[in-house]
Amino acid sequence: MIKNRKGEENGKTTIMVEGEKIEGTISDKAKITLDEKTEIYQSRELEEWKELSSKDLTLYTPVVVYFDGVYETSYPVQMGADTIIVLPN
């Protein structure tokens, strides 16, 4: 779930995501940086997924973040996002 959002700066948007620490995840909190390469989709049951922009990511939106690459091992973990999936409420 998105708990904080900073506007665009130098073509990048930063969001703070918080959730449960479950098996296979790095942390329960993450500072995520989105850039022009980040793909954002809205998950829809039985329909084609809708492509979104970073402006569509608002506070308290449930999301799943996928990344492939390095991350900073601080707390909260900090990383760039490859893909973000907006989940139904």
N, C-alpha and C positions, 0 to 999 in steps of 0.2 A: 504494500500500500504506500502511495506517495504521501510523505509527511511534510515535505518542504520542497519548494521549487524556486530556483533563481532564474531570472530572465536571460535572454540570449546575450552573450558577451563574446566578441571575436568569433561569431558563428557557432558558439557552443552553448548548450543549456545544461544546467546542473540540477539534479533532483536527489532528494534523500528518500530512500526506500527502507521501510521497516516491516518486519514480519517475524514469523516463528523460525527458530533455528531447527531445521530438520535435516535428516541424513542426506548427504549429497550437496548440501549448501555450505558456503564459506562462512557466513555470518548472519546474524539476525538483523543487521543494519548495514546499509551501503550508501556511499556517496557516488552517484552515477553521473558520468559526463556523456552527453549526447553530442554528436557532430553530424555533418552532412551525410556521413556513411551509415548512420544508425537507421535501421528499418523499424518502423512502428506499425503494428497491426491491431485491429480490434477483433477479438475472437467472437464469433457468432455461431450459435448452434445451427447445424444443418444448412448453413449458407456460406458463401465465399467470404473470406476475411476481407475487411475493409482497411485500406492503407490510411494511416493518420500522419500528422506532423507533430513535432514537439509541442506546439501550441495547444494541442488537444489533451496533453497530460496535465490534469488539474489535481489539486489536493484531494487526498483520500481515494484516489483512483486505484483499484487493485490491479497490480501488474506482475508479470514474470519477466525477469531480465536475463538475457543470455549474453555471454561474452566469451571470447576466445583470445587469450593473450595474458599479459602480465596484469597484476593488481598490486596495490600497495597494502602491506599487511598491518596497517594501522587499525585502530578501532574508532569509527567504523571503517571497514574496508573501502578502498577507493579504486574505481575502475571505469573504463570506457565501456559502452554498451554496443554490441553488434546488432541485437534485435530486442525489441520490447513488445510484449504481448499484453494488451489491455484486456482484462478479464471482465465477464459480466458481473454486475453488482449482486 
